[in-house]
Amino acid sequence: MKILAIILSLMATPASAAPFDYLFAFPSQAAAIADPVVGQYYITPSVGSPAWRGDICFPNIFAWDSTKDVVNGDGSITHTSYDSNWLMICNFPTRQPALEAESTTHLIVDIALSGPASMIYSWVPPASLSTVMLQPIPQGRLYPFGNP
């Protein structure tokens, strides 16, 4: 039921909205929860367990550089993480100045645009954006960033 409620809330987002994705990097999920700005999106509902707000937060994102992928002998692919940080994407219908001031903000994307024009801020150089991969990709975004 909880998954269905999340899916329905995502489907209810108006298509005309121009949401913004914010990618945050913390040493751990506990550090994200303790953060005075980002931690406000970790809630304790009246029923159930504490969790990140499912309507805007996508925790446990894995980021890697696809040019460093290794094809193993059995045909599987090993991805090498950019770093050891715990990552989360939060999505909002408008820009969030408090989040943009956060030192943990590694990426800000205007998802109404595509390709390099969508990038508002990035922790990697623009030339490297086309090889940045994220998993899972929330709401079918057009990542990698450099490819429309």
Secondary structure, 3 states (H helix, E strand, C coil): CHHHHHHHHHHCCCCCCCCEEEEEEECCHHHHHHCCCHHHHEECCCCCCCEECCCCEEEEEEEEEHHHCEECCCCCEECCECCCCEEEEEEECCCCHHHHCCCCEEEEEECCCCHHHHEEEECCCHHHHHHEEEECCHHHCCCCCCCC
